[in-house]
Structure formats: structure tokens, C-alpha cells
Amino acid sequence: MAEVRNIKALRPKRKILEDAKNTLNLTISDEGLVEEIQMTVETGEKTEIEEGFRFHGHILDVILDPDLRLVLDIRQPSAPIDMEQLIADDGNGQIIKLNEAFPDQFMYAEGEPDLPDMPVEALDYEERFRAMHSQVRQIDQWRRQLSETESRMDKEVSRYYHEIEQEHFNAARGYKLAKELQKTLRMRRVIKVQRTELESISDDLTSVLSGLERIDRRLQKSNAFGKEMVDEWKKLLNENHQEDD
């Protein structure tokens, strides 16, 4: 039987996507639906039919042309899975028999499933992107504040120069003015050096901020299949790591 050569190239026409979302009552972005279609073709059960080939998934069925290059249709699953019948009591609570539910996607042997060995922190990339965005925004804000502070320090230095120029003072007063001017000049130098360093990378900083803002918008718009469930199921990996420790 023929095989799909390039799954990533399977991108249905917009009308097919819109019809599928209406028919299947899906609230998902076009990109999220395309990903689900590609996953179904990659892991679903393939059957030859009159139009071409049907790939059966647990959320939808994908119909491809005989050459396995074009998505012709997206339909309700030909044999919907009754999740209620796949719930069993293991003595410690209810579990889903994944082997029976999704035989093409879960090939577990008897016993405990082999959970992926990966750092739990990798699952928190969204929070880390947002924290990074917040930190870079803070640095950019400091750059602006340093510029404003340097301007205020310039005015303060000018004030001292004006006092020294205009005022008649004794040695004690002159010493005090000189010490205050010295302190102000040193503070201004520190601020100027820091501001100059940040200004030298301002273009790069702006580019980084723009990139992080795009990432933040895309993550907020993301509505991939099962996203809410996956957020909840992350706890399983956390618990598994804690047990290993």
C-alpha cells in the first residue's frame, strides 16, 4: 500500500479547514487543526476507500487522495471511541486503558507505561518565555530611566557650578560645595557608563523584545487540541519525577 511521503506538506485548503471546524464543532486555530490532521495521518489507522485513503483518529478522520498528497475531506471519526467504557478501577482509582483506546498510538507492554525521561522544567517553557520577556522589558525600562536620571544629574552639576561661580563663601563652605560636587559627578559618571552600555545594545534589545512579544502573542493564541488536558496531565510527570527522587 502506498505511503505518505511528506506529512508536513499536508496542508488542506482553508475551506476544508473551515468546513471541518463547523462540522466537528471545533474551537481551534487553523494551525492547530493542521497539526492534528498531520498527527492523524502519521499515527492513525489507514484504510483504502473509494475516494482514496481514510486515516482514522480518535478526534477526526482524514481523507487523502489516491496519491496520498492532498487532503480531500475531514470527517467525524468512523468509529468514535467510547471513553466511558475504557475506564477501569485499578484499586487505587480510575485509569484509562490507553492500549485499547488508542492502539495505533500507545503500544504499552503489560505493567506500567514507560514515561519519558525528560526534565520537568522543559514543560514550563511558556512561563519561562514570559519571565524572559518581563526581564528584558525591565532592562529596557531601566535604560530609559538611566537616561532620564543622567539628565537630572546634569542639571544638578550645573546648579553646583552656578553656586560656586556666584556665591561668596569661606573655606568651610567651599570645601562642602566641592565635596557635594565631587559626589554628584561620581554618581553621574556611574549612571552615564551604565546608560552608555545599554544604549550600545539598544537596537539588539529592541529586536529581542519584538521577538519575545511575537512569541508571547503566538502562545496566547495557541489553541491546540487537548491543551487544557495536557496542562492538567503535566502533574503526572511531576509526580513521577518526585517518586523517582
Secondary structure by P-SEA (a helix, b strand, c coil): cccccccccccccaaaaaaaaaaacccccaaaaaaaaaaaaaccbbbbccccbbbbcccbbbbbcccccccccccccccccccccccccccccccccccccccccccccccccccccccccccaaaaaaaaaaaaaaaaaaaaaaaaaaaaaaaaaaaaaaaaaacccccaaaaaaaaaaaaaaaaaaaaaaaaaaaaaaaaaaaaaaaaaaaaaaaaaaaccccaaaaaaaaaaaaaaaaaaac
